[in-house]
Amino acid sequence: MSSRKIGLVALTALVFSSMVGSGVFSLPQNMAQVANGSALVIAWAITGVGILFLAFSLLYLSRQFPTLEGGIYNYAREGFGELIGFCSAWGYWLCTTIGIVGYVVIAFSALGMFVDSKEHIIFGEGNTLYAMIGSSIFVWLIHLLVSKGIKEAAIVNLIATIAKIVPMVVFIIFSFIAFKLDLFKFNFSDLSLQVPVWQQVKDLMLITLWVFTGIEGAVVLSSRAKNRNDIGKATVLGVVVALVFYIMVTVLSYGVLSRTEIAGLHNPSMATILTHLIGLPGTIIITVGLMISVASSYLSWTLFATEIPFLAAKNGAFPAIFLKTNTNNVPIASLWLTSIVVQISLIAVCFFDKNYNNLLLISSVMILLPYFLVSAFYLKTSLKSGHTKHIFIASIATLYASWLIYAAGLSLLMLSGLLYAFGLIIFFYSYIKHKRKLSEI
């Protein structure tokens, strides 16, 4: 039953799966669109260091504060108060919810590679009426699975995670065989974008952040971990494995096709590149891998999105209705909220003709504040303790999180500000009601 706890392997799979979702399959095109090879290498160096230090921050915080369950919310609340804690929870919930909308959109975009033609567009970029109908069916099937129990869903996710690694390994092997060093050197110094390298690096930041969103998965589900020491281990292990996959997929792609060719590919671009190398089987392998990947990542992120309102409601930051659980110990009100918002978003994607890239940017910018608050809380506690190692790790993590906020740009930050402002209405309503209830006891 769902009261059973989740072990290290399943936790690591949740972290890895939540990060390695649909993003990796579109990563070559997303990056080639804004950066040459030199900017790509610099961006991965910055991201690799920053994201590992953020992972270590989560590892040490999970050990220093073992009673703070659902970390990404409670760390912010513990360090900076109820209102800031709510903002972290709200931003994280929006990030995960918008992110899982993006998962199903890119999945049906991939199916369009098989069934669409110039005369008949069925799935398009995942934003047609047919795509919306198919996506909606998928959303409610996952809703049903998660409602059966967190433990059971985690096991399904573990199996799916193993299955989706295979297409990525196939892509890496064939790309390595076809890799041309001269072509990579040409892409490395490509000047056709006519944009300074540092600006290209900055433009890559939200893309690299997007593919690592989910790093906090084990911490969010900390209350359901079998062993608390597994939380930090799962986080670091998941990040290291994901980082290796991402670097290999993108760097090898720059040695197979020119940057401009990759930039013009239909997403998922990994499918098109592998098709270029081995023909139709390449499209099939990557598309099947993408569908499995989307299913498992959607499942992981639904677990996270379901857990956060439940945890926040315990402290009155979310309405008390989100404390409701079903017979399988699943926060059922939170699950219904997430599924309904995803459904509404899918309808909006269809009618407003939005695509995966739009969702990617919105989801990424909403996670900036929660990640900054985690690293800032770690820095705050480390400065109090005076421990040099922890101060160093926390400083690098905070610097990285601050750089991400700067790299996001003014327009996206303004959008996130509007979304946070809307959330404040929920906070003040819930918090005032919660305080009144406590005063009556």
Disulfide bonds with the S-S distance in Angstrom:
none
